[in-house]
Amino acid sequence: MEKKIIIAIDGHSSCGKSTMAKQLAKEIGYVYVDTGAMYRAVTLFAMQNGLYPDEGVREDALQNAVDEGKIQISFKFNAEMGRPDTYLNGVNVETEIRQMAVSNRVSPVAALPFVRTLLTEQQQAMGKEKGIVMDGRDIGTAVFPQAEMKVFVTATASVRAQRRYDELMEKATSQAEKDALSYDEILKNVEERDYIDSHREIAPLRQAEDALVLDNSELTREEQSAWLLAKYKEIVSRC
């Protein structure tokens, strides 16, 4: 019986981390956790409860909500879609957290120390039994520095923006939603998130020294999956 390990996949926004992590977890029978969705869910909570007006997040009020246990995030497998959906306080918010309104606000929330502490503790609890694939910005550096397999994923900003645009166009349910999408706006969001994620004081986005680097700017999903599976098999064989 193969030894179970922790697989940490970090990297820039919109570079396909979640897609490849889900696929790898499915192929090897591991549990998948989308940590980015957790930060998006906290951001959505703040927006829904008047804690994130246009002038910026109300940090004290959000911290009170966290301290009082008002933010509960969980995942439930969606058999029809073949993926885990994100639930915020028992409500499925998978669609809401992927909207540009949330994308434009998530980085400042993710930079808050008390938010990172809350979610890091939840993520570490999820990985106690190993056999888990987790993706995010600081999984291999802050959440699971002891992970047996660490991957750092990157791609050019323009490629990532195009992928995000195509994904949102595919998910749009009306012509009005499609017309509202702007590649330039998405590219600006990608570049801004890169800067914020890499320059925040708490657990900034960076490549772990022992991480495998995957630049998927010109790779197909099939090529990515094959690369990841091969690396996984190599690492497990040595454990």
Legacy VTK file of the C-alpha trace (Angstrom):
# vtk DataFile Version 3.0
C-alpha trace
ASCII
DATASET POLYDATA
POINTS 239 float
0.000 0.000 0.000
1.398 3.385 -1.036
2.237 5.839 1.697
-0.075 8.857 1.687
1.550 12.247 1.341
0.635 15.937 1.348
0.748 17.669 -2.035
1.042 21.473 -1.913
0.429 23.406 -5.126
1.184 27.128 -5.000
1.397 29.797 -7.650
0.008 32.945 -9.181
-3.687 33.661 -9.621
-5.495 32.216 -12.647
-2.677 29.854 -13.632
-4.840 26.750 -13.403
-3.763 25.515 -9.962
-7.251 24.452 -8.935
-7.953 22.609 -12.174
-4.739 20.607 -12.046
-5.041 19.970 -8.292
-8.591 18.638 -8.699
-7.546 16.378 -11.546
-4.526 15.019 -9.700
-6.570 14.367 -6.555
-9.161 12.509 -8.616
-6.530 10.376 -10.364
-4.766 9.281 -7.179
-7.810 9.124 -4.875
-6.818 12.033 -2.623
-8.955 14.739 -1.008
-8.802 18.123 -2.784
-9.012 21.449 -0.933
-9.234 24.785 -2.776
-7.806 27.273 -0.262
-8.351 30.176 -2.645
-12.063 29.465 -2.444
-11.840 29.780 1.348
-10.396 33.300 1.093
-12.984 34.177 -1.522
-15.713 32.961 0.826
-14.465 35.215 3.638
-14.393 38.106 1.148
-17.958 37.344 0.056
-19.068 37.259 3.716
-17.560 40.711 4.228
-19.286 42.065 1.117
-22.660 40.551 2.025
-22.554 41.949 5.549
-21.483 45.511 4.824
-17.927 44.913 6.035
-16.304 45.724 2.688
-17.660 49.007 1.287
-16.021 50.690 -1.701
-13.486 52.496 0.473
-12.026 49.244 1.800
-12.498 46.351 4.186
-13.613 47.177 7.754
-10.896 45.173 9.474
-12.102 45.501 13.087
-15.648 44.456 12.203
-14.428 41.511 10.143
-12.113 40.401 12.939
-15.046 40.504 15.371
-17.022 38.254 13.022
-14.081 35.832 12.847
-13.581 35.871 16.627
-17.284 35.226 17.187
-17.233 32.194 14.883
-19.611 33.712 12.344
-17.668 32.455 9.328
-17.874 28.717 8.721
-16.470 27.364 5.455
-16.899 23.804 4.231
-16.761 21.776 1.029
-19.282 19.283 -0.329
-18.727 17.140 -3.404
-20.990 18.014 -6.326
-21.537 14.687 -8.097
-23.222 16.314 -11.113
-20.284 18.681 -11.739
-17.630 16.263 -10.489
-16.086 18.819 -8.152
-16.288 20.069 -4.559
-18.488 23.135 -4.045
-17.726 25.831 -1.468
-20.255 26.472 1.291
-20.373 29.604 3.442
-22.342 29.091 6.636
-24.193 26.190 5.032
-25.021 27.973 1.754
-23.514 26.975 -1.599
-21.575 30.025 -2.828
-19.455 28.373 -5.538
-20.848 30.648 -8.269
-20.786 33.872 -6.238
-17.166 33.590 -5.125
-15.930 33.306 -8.723
-17.357 36.668 -9.821
-15.089 39.636 -10.641
-16.551 41.646 -7.737
-15.017 39.114 -5.353
-11.820 38.711 -7.404
-11.198 42.451 -7.155
-11.434 42.393 -3.342
-9.957 39.069 -2.244
-6.249 39.987 -2.033
-6.626 42.653 0.703
-8.741 40.229 2.754
-6.219 37.423 2.245
-3.473 39.742 3.534
-5.174 40.231 6.923
-3.238 38.313 9.622
-6.325 37.163 11.536
-7.933 35.802 8.350
-4.776 33.908 7.406
-4.466 32.508 10.944
-8.084 31.298 10.914
-7.860 29.601 7.528
-4.347 28.232 8.006
-5.528 26.439 11.167
-8.530 25.009 9.286
-6.309 23.892 6.395
-3.762 22.230 8.690
-6.576 20.342 10.409
-7.767 19.091 7.017
-4.301 17.687 6.270
-3.673 15.783 9.499
-4.402 12.400 7.908
-2.432 13.285 4.738
-3.722 11.956 1.399
-4.583 15.527 0.448
-3.971 17.900 -2.466
-4.182 21.556 -1.510
-3.624 24.600 -3.687
-3.190 28.255 -2.847
-0.504 30.900 -2.371
1.372 29.726 0.733
0.626 26.025 1.135
4.205 24.832 0.695
5.713 27.723 2.654
3.329 28.477 5.542
0.568 25.867 5.779
2.496 22.652 5.047
6.226 23.447 4.858
6.766 19.725 5.540
4.745 18.627 2.484
6.411 15.760 0.625
5.488 17.209 -2.784
5.523 20.937 -3.496
4.761 22.494 -6.859
5.000 26.171 -7.816
2.904 27.016 -10.877
3.312 30.093 -13.021
2.376 31.480 -16.447
2.535 34.878 -18.107
-0.024 37.451 -16.935
-1.549 37.741 -20.418
-2.060 33.979 -20.685
-3.609 33.840 -17.230
-5.944 36.751 -17.992
-7.111 35.092 -21.222
-7.796 31.829 -19.386
-9.790 33.685 -16.739
-11.737 35.569 -19.416
-12.562 32.346 -21.266
-13.636 30.653 -18.022
-15.988 33.498 -17.081
-17.421 33.636 -20.605
-18.152 29.925 -20.399
-19.865 30.313 -17.024
-21.918 33.379 -18.061
-25.619 32.552 -18.284
-26.765 35.584 -20.279
-25.544 37.854 -23.053
-25.566 40.764 -20.604
-23.097 38.928 -18.359
-20.861 38.212 -21.352
-21.001 41.825 -22.542
-19.943 42.998 -19.057
-16.717 41.009 -19.174
-13.528 42.848 -20.119
-10.189 41.203 -20.894
-8.364 44.433 -19.999
-10.087 44.595 -16.618
-9.229 40.963 -15.915
-5.578 41.507 -16.937
-5.372 44.504 -14.603
-6.863 42.394 -11.798
-4.334 39.592 -12.411
-1.399 42.024 -12.309
-2.689 43.784 -9.182
-3.238 40.481 -7.383
0.283 39.355 -8.299
1.720 42.489 -6.708
-0.407 42.322 -3.552
0.125 38.583 -3.084
3.905 38.902 -3.480
4.321 41.986 -1.268
2.036 41.323 1.700
3.762 41.103 5.088
2.092 37.859 6.200
2.895 34.692 4.196
3.633 36.373 0.846
3.462 34.384 -2.368
6.889 32.892 -2.980
8.385 29.711 -4.312
9.481 27.215 -1.646
13.155 26.315 -2.024
12.327 22.645 -2.585
9.340 23.194 -4.886
9.095 21.823 -8.405
8.442 24.660 -10.874
5.789 24.275 -13.558
5.448 27.045 -16.165
2.272 26.087 -17.983
2.033 29.083 -20.323
2.167 26.785 -23.357
1.066 23.444 -21.892
-2.256 21.713 -22.447
-4.230 20.368 -19.493
-3.318 16.850 -20.564
0.399 17.717 -20.561
0.094 19.299 -17.105
-1.716 16.278 -15.719
0.865 13.881 -17.113
3.720 15.946 -15.645
2.109 16.113 -12.196
1.256 12.417 -12.107
4.794 11.475 -13.103
6.288 13.682 -10.375
3.858 12.256 -7.811
4.849 8.690 -8.686
8.547 9.567 -8.438
8.121 11.107 -4.985
5.889 8.351 -3.585
8.333 5.703 -4.768
11.014 7.325 -2.606
8.847 7.672 0.531
LINES 1 240
239 0 1 2 3 4 5 6 7 8 9 10 11 12 13 14 15 16 17 18 19 20 21 22 23 24 25 26 27 28 29 30 31 32 33 34 35 36 37 38 39 40 41 42 43 44 45 46 47 48 49 50 51 52 53 54 55 56 57 58 59 60 61 62 63 64 65 66 67 68 69 70 71 72 73 74 75 76 77 78 79 80 81 82 83 84 85 86 87 88 89 90 91 92 93 94 95 96 97 98 99 100 101 102 103 104 105 106 107 108 109 110 111 112 113 114 115 116 117 118 119 120 121 122 123 124 125 126 127 128 129 130 131 132 133 134 135 136 137 138 139 140 141 142 143 144 145 146 147 148 149 150 151 152 153 154 155 156 157 158 159 160 161 162 163 164 165 166 167 168 169 170 171 172 173 174 175 176 177 178 179 180 181 182 183 184 185 186 187 188 189 190 191 192 193 194 195 196 197 198 199 200 201 202 203 204 205 206 207 208 209 210 211 212 213 214 215 216 217 218 219 220 221 222 223 224 225 226 227 228 229 230 231 232 233 234 235 236 237 238
